[in-house]
Amino acid sequence: MGFTCGIIGLPNVGKSTVFNALTGAAAQASNYPFCTIEPNRGVVPVPDDRLTFLGKALTPEKLTPTFLEFLDVPGLVKGASQGEGLGNAFLGHIRAVDTLIHVVRLFEDSEIAHLPGRMAPADDIALIETELILADLEVVERRREKLKRTARIGQKEALEQLRQLDGLFETLSAGIPLRQVSKEKGLLLNQYKQWGLLSDRPVLYLFNLDEEQITRQTEIISEARKSMDDEDALIIALSAKLEMEIRDLPPEEQDRFRQEMLVGPSGLDLLVKEGYQMLDLITFYTIVGRIVRAWTMSSGETIYQAAGKIHSDIQQGFIKAEVMSFNDFFQSGSEEKIRQAGLMHVEGKEYKVQDGDILRIRFRG
């Protein structure tokens, strides 16, 4: 799996249309609030030109890409963290995702209601952010109360954790999402990941435009960014409706249509690019017999950790790995020529996998 994305936003902003455009699924999308009453899940292969090249060069029996998982939950409204609307019932579904895709409506359509009553992207973003913060406050407060009973006994570990929870509570009470604290103050939140805190998740804002706005997307993003609290926010823009129409075209016509309409790369391509950068992820490849497969891992992880992603038995029996870079393979055209040129290198457990590495892992079965 590449990474998992939770799609959030207000009702009627086009979340389900975005979900359908990205996954090719058929989630219901209609002109009324809470059209989505159950979370929609979709898994799609990550577009990967390098894997396509490897498939043509190696002609394996099986070529397997890495995947993205999308989870589309009902629209959140003001008060969702306290049970308003339907969104609160599904917040739990997105607590385990790697990143949040916050769909923000910028398209005008008099036939589709906009619940806040007026088009104000910054206000819409702030409303959803507040609900995520309030949901986290509830989780942290419950943990604090539980720990207070333990800390009174004088357990050193409990007292330290309580101090850290007090810091999280103060941050959230001030209306600051935890991801900003993590970024600016270096606060390590890894130990709290199992709690599923939402405001520490990286967010990619997806501005949903109409066809006329596509050619002005740079200007629109720039203008909207001025009113946002996070000046460094990652933003992509697309027309979900148009993306859906393009998906229905024959593959050979899609690129031509994008060029003629000045649409740019597909929404999935944009999301993959920004998502991998935001999460600091890389792709590596394995050759096992006649099977070539792409994998995703965090930058800086070792080849031993990579083996664990493939299978626990491979990690436990790890001996060594033969490594070649995709760039070398692309230039030489074959594994044999790489070996002849001395570009194949053997690595042990501590080797840090590089983006595009192609691995043959040796292990005790």
VENHUMO-V283865 format. One record per helix or strand of 3 or more residues. SS is the DSSP state (H for helix, E for strand). FROM is the first residue (numbers start at 1). TO is the last residue. Records with the same first field share a line. If there is no record, write none. Layout:
SS: FROM-TO  FROM-TO
This chain:
E: 4-8  40-45  62-64  67-72  99-105  202-208  234-238  281-288  291-298  318-325  345-347  357-363
H: 15-23  49-58  80-82  87-94  121-151  156-173  178-185  190-195  211-214  217-226  240-247  251-261  267-279  303-310  312-316  326-332  335-340
